[in-house]
């Protein structure tokens, strides 16, 4: 672990959440004016990273130098700050860290607050994007929207809101309407908005916010998508709205939920192409960008018949299960873990009720202070299923166990936490000893 990563990881021990004014001061200290940047701002509960990936990949393939800021990272912290879909080098990351650290010290010396963890990384990203002279920035919120550090951006080119569901209730609210209102906080006066309106309660809140701010909007629902068909490692579907007249798209994913995420991205890109003087995207470029995009940890096939998925809340698990059930034509084994502030009991009950899996392996997520003991998951699974459940204490031991259970032709899924996905990707990518 580098000096920069060690310090950044230590920030939560001494610096808590700050107000947006603090982020504005940080950017000013760094000489950054977001009004001078062309930004696509993305919020939502599930699907934010995927939508960002579809948009960024399309822009990059069309020849535009593009900055991408996402969270969390799976394996290496540099993943959060990307240029043309490639994580920045350690040298660039370290240089940005030094500059932001100096700015943080100046803020403290003048009586201000040290930037919080996410805020510090956001400042680094914006500094990198400025110095690398990117043409476009795709910006993913961390949590919520209204009070998120990224919401210091006042004049984005476009805002996108993905699926909204119950998550982070201790911060965002206890009803779906309250959470939707927080996400809708990224909507800006007169700025185009594309959002997913599959839930009528969410749709009502977001449409009201857009109308109040006179922001033109396009909503994606099941009415806009048809002819969904899985073909090998691709999913084909037709998109119908004011930009696409029952036009065929193809996504390189086994995950059915990517139909909605790619539809949001394709619609945003078509709208951008007509609204922004600097961007020109052909239908072919948009289709190519959507088809070739790859987002790690989202129904990603790590090796033959072994999939990792970042589903980590109730809505995410439902979307994951929809795909797992559709794929069930053989024995399927699930490796599961979650962190303490997630509704793991509800998630596990839905997993067991789905009948998508024949065996389960549970473990404790490592490298987080929000870990839950594996025996809690064991007891919960036993409560809802009579199928075999195996407990291991670590992700590496659980991965070894699940691979020993897997016979030729069986399929393995690993889900429940992005921390778990990151650990498995580290394990799978580590060189063998000896």
PyMOL commands that set and color helices and strands:
alter all, ss='L'
color gray80, all
select helices_A, chain A and resi 3-13+20-29+34-36+48-61+77-80+90-109+117-131+149-152+169-172+176-186+200-212+222-224+258-275+283-292+314-327+344-354+374-384+395-405+418-429
alter helices_A, ss='H'
color red, helices_A
select strands_A, chain A and resi 39-43+66-69+81-83+86-87+136-140+158-161+192-196+217-220+225-231+234-239+247-251+300-303+306-308+332-336+359-362+388-391+411-415
alter strands_A, ss='S'
color yellow, strands_A
deselect
rebuild
show_as cartoon
